[in-house]
Amino acid sequence: MAEKKKRRLGFSEPIRQDDPRLDGHRTTYQSSRGGWFPEEAKPVPGQRKSGGRRGRRG
């Protein structure tokens, strides 16, 4: 009998880092938060930060 290749998460071989099927599903381990979390968006140089209005209150 031929041995069946062990499959993980439905993939028959290791997944490459640049595989388009992983878009939007990348996570990193953060020990201070206690687990795996989605990657945070990196700021774009020259773009204003969101939130908070400029000017006087009143």
C-alpha positions in Angstrom: 0.0 0.0 0.0 1.2 3.5 -0.8 1.6 5.7 2.2 -0.7 8.7 2.2 1.0 12.0 2.6 0.0 13.8 5.8 -2.0 17.0 5.0 -2.2 20.0 7.2 -5.0 22.4 6.8 -5.9 21.0 3.4 -2.5 21.6 1.9 -0.5 18.7 0.6 2.9 20.4 0.9 4.4 23.3 2.9 2.8 26.7 2.1 5.1 29.4 0.6 5.1 32.8 2.4 4.0 34.6 -0.7 1.1 32.3 -1.5 -1.9 34.5 -2.4 -4.3 32.3 -0.5 -2.8 33.6 2.7 -3.7 37.2 2.1 -5.6 38.6 5.0 -4.9 35.6 7.2 -1.3 36.3 8.4 -0.7 36.3 12.1 2.3 36.8 14.4 2.9 35.5 17.9 2.8 38.1 20.6 3.8 36.7 24.0 2.9 39.8 25.9 -0.7 39.5 24.6 -0.8 35.7 25.0 -1.2 34.3 21.6 -1.4 34.7 17.8 -2.8 38.0 16.5 -3.3 39.5 13.0 -0.5 41.7 11.8 -1.0 45.4 12.5 -1.1 47.7 9.6 2.1 49.6 9.1 2.0 53.4 8.7 2.5 54.9 5.3 5.1 57.7 5.2 3.5 61.0 4.5 0.0 60.0 5.3 -1.9 61.7 8.2 -2.8 59.6 11.2 -6.5 58.9 11.5 -8.6 60.1 14.4 -8.7 63.3 16.3 -9.6 66.6 14.8 -7.3 69.5 14.6 -8.3 72.9 15.9 -9.9 74.4 19.0 -12.6 72.8 21.0 -15.7 74.7 21.7 
